[in-house]
């Protein structure tokens, strides 16, 4: 979700940004979908788990994989600069927005589904809350990656380490520090990105598969990602079943197939998705506040309990609210709202 890939080939960046745009939409939809269920707006438990399990089976693993795609390029800078950048673009927004959102939830306690306490806020530096677990995990994954890179640059070794960590995590039943648990569970996807970067990052547009093969590939991958069993009891836990990575891959490849298909067909949709992809960090950290506010107004003031209105409206507000905030931050000169600005503009 970091801004700026530093790629020299803009077509490659656009293709990945389209995928990021699709994924950040799924992030917002997923959280809105959970909220309408846990607030009693959606009563169909079977439908809820079907959609929720499908989204959560791959959308965050896909973000880790995308981060891995550009890791080797980003690590070309000195290790100190690399770590400082991650502190500015990952650790900083994690701390700021975790505290901000948690504090707001304490203020409106009783109107949200979370039961946070002041103790939870104080523990944020070592124990992530809500959706911010992703930034927490990503930061430690990048730290582990750059340290490992001092020993080897072999993409195969990175993949092997990712598989080993995942196996050890499963054998250990998820025991250990929180940072290590996230690292063990998700580094495998990051490593897959490193290993498969040449495959995913197409060098020339003429290498793109034809539209018809892409269309049918997307349909097939969608079907497979929906059919593969994904038990509800392993959603949103630190311990995922052994088949977790295999379950995630069809959904990840589905998103990339759709992104490639759109890249070669729809320019108008592309612009929107690329824009959302470029602003995925801001949307990620702020969308819950806007979507929750919208839901509270509908339920408590307007007394609207339509699932359709809540899902569509919550998604639109969840995507649009952070974008308005980005615009206002620029106009008002609030440079520290989402990332700690760098004195010198850096690429990658």
LINWOBEL-V426750 format. One record per run of one state. SS is the DSSP state (@ for helix, = for strand, . for the rest). FROM is the first residue (numbers start at 1). TO is the last residue. If there is no record, write none. Layout:
<<SS FROM TO> <SS FROM TO>>
This chain:
<<. 1 9> <@ 10 38> <. 39 44> <@ 45 56> <. 57 58> <@ 59 69> <. 70 70> <@ 71 74> <. 75 78> <@ 79 107> <. 108 117> <@ 118 122> <. 123 129> <@ 130 149> <. 150 154> <@ 155 171> <. 172 177> <@ 178 195> <. 196 196> <@ 197 200> <. 201 204> <@ 205 207> <. 208 210> <@ 211 227> <. 228 231> <@ 232 234> <. 235 243> <@ 244 263> <. 264 266> <@ 267 278> <. 279 279> <@ 280 301> <. 302 306> <@ 307 332> <. 333 348>>
